[in-house]
């Protein structure tokens, strides 16, 4: 999984020079921060935060905000706040399952790891939870192919954007059993 994550960072940096550097330095307290919240750290979060710190919510250069279009990688120093915001969204939908944020946008939408199953869900105030990936490996395999197949590109202003139809095709290829990819 770590190899796929690092490959994704390289592909991100190829399209947006400086993106990988914007996620550094690694916060040496990442494991304490996560352990205080969750007791046991899922492998996906270990891979992420042992390599990068994430993107600050108030990043100055918005061209370096997106880990995927529209969502930033939760910065470890802001992880507790993101976790609490995600918990509020889940509570509003009467969902008791434990989720950990990975990505977020500026409207309280998240891409989150479900602790019990290790699946990755989209979580939003409007729609609740939607399964997107059965495993973190499928998550990174799919995202890497989004770059390889040019699903992700820079718009005319230099911001990360995506081809909606092509995203659905590639997403369905890697996640054929997931309803989310078959509806779009």
N, C-alpha and C positions, 0 to 999 in steps of 0.2 A: 504494500500500500504506500509506503514511504516513497518508493521509486516513482509511482504514478503521481503522487503529490508534487514531488520535485520536478517531474516532467511538465506538469501543468504550470508550475511557476515559470519554468523556462519558456514555454510557449506564450504565456502571458507577457513576459518580458520582451520577447521577440516582437510582439505587436505593439507594445507600449513600453519603450525603453525607460527603465527606472522603476517599473512596477515592483519587481522583486525587492529592490533596495528600499522601497517605501514601506515594506512590511517588517523591516528590521529596525533595531537590533532585537535579538531574542531576549525576552524578559527572563532572567534567571529564577524568578519566583513563580513561574507559570505553574509548576506542579503543586506548590503550596496553595495558590489561588484556587485551582481546580479541586484539589483534595478537600479544602474547606467547604466547598459547595456540594460535592458529590460523593465523597468517601473513596470511591474507586474511579480512576480516570479511564474512560473508554479509549481503546487503541487509536481511533480516528483523531481524537483530541490530542493524544500524545504525539502523534505524527505531525500534526499542524503546529502545535505550540513549542515543540522541541526544535523546530526549524525557523519559525517566524513569530512575531507578536500580533500581527493583524493590522487592520486599518482603523485609525482613530475615527470616531463618529464625526468629528469636526475637522476632517482633513482639509488642508488648504487647497491643494491641487486636485480638484474634483475629477480630472482626467485619470487619476490614479486610484479613484475610489472603488471601482467595481472589481470584485473577484469574479463574479458572473454579472452580466448586464443587470443593473438595478440593485444589486446586493453587495455589500461589503463584507469582508471577513472580520468577524467580531474581534476587536482588539482585546488582548488578555487583561489589560488594565481596566477595561470597561465590561469585562465578562459578567461580573455579578449583576450589574445593572441590566444587561441584556437578558440574563437568566430570569431576573425578576419581571421584566417586561413580557417575556415569553410566557412566564407562569400566569400573568394577568390575562393574556389572550386565551390561554388554555382554560383558565378558571371561568372566564366569560362563556365558554362553550361547554362547561361542565365536564371537562376532560381531566381525569385524575392521573393519567399516565405521566411518567417522568420523561421529560424531553430536555435536551441540551442544545442551546443555540450554536450554529456554525456560522451562518450568514444572516444578515438582516438588511432591511432597507430603511428609509426614513418615514415609513408609514406603519410601523409595527408588524410588518410581514417578515417571516423568518423561514429559513431552511434549517431544520433541526434534526438531531439524532434522537431516536426513541431508545431510551436506555435498555429496556427489557428485551427488545428484538434486534437492536443494532440496525434498524431500517432508517431511511432518511425521508422526512416529510416536509412538505410545504405547510406552513402554519400561518393563517391570516385571520384578522378580526372578522372579516366578512364570511369566509368559507370554512373556518375551522381547520381541521387537519386533512391533508391529502397525501397519500403515499406516492413518493416519486422514485425511490431507489430501494431495492431489497437489501443492498449491502454498501458499505463505503467503497469497496472495490468497483462496483457498478457505477457509483457516483463519479469516481475519478476516471474510469474508462470512458464513460459517456462525455464528461467535460473535456477530456483530452481530444476526443474525436470531434467535438464541436470546433476546436481550433484546426485540426487536420482537414476537416471538410469545409472549412471557412463559414461555419455557422456564425461564428464570432468575427466581427470586423470593426474597424473604426469608422464612425460616421464623419461627415464633412467637417465637424468641429473637433474631431480627435477623441471623441468619447466612445467607449466600448458599446457596441450595439449587436443585434443578432437578427438572423433571418428566421422568422417565426415558423414558416412551413418546413424549412430544412431542419430546424431544431426538432420539430415533431418527428420527422423521418429518422433522424439519427437517434433520438431518444427512444423511439419505438424499436429500433434495431437492437439496442442494448438492454431494453427493458420491455420485451413484448408482452409480458404477463401483467404489467402495471396499467391500470385503467387510465391514469393521468395521461400517459403517452398515446393512448388509443382514442382519446376524446378530442385531442387538439388537432 
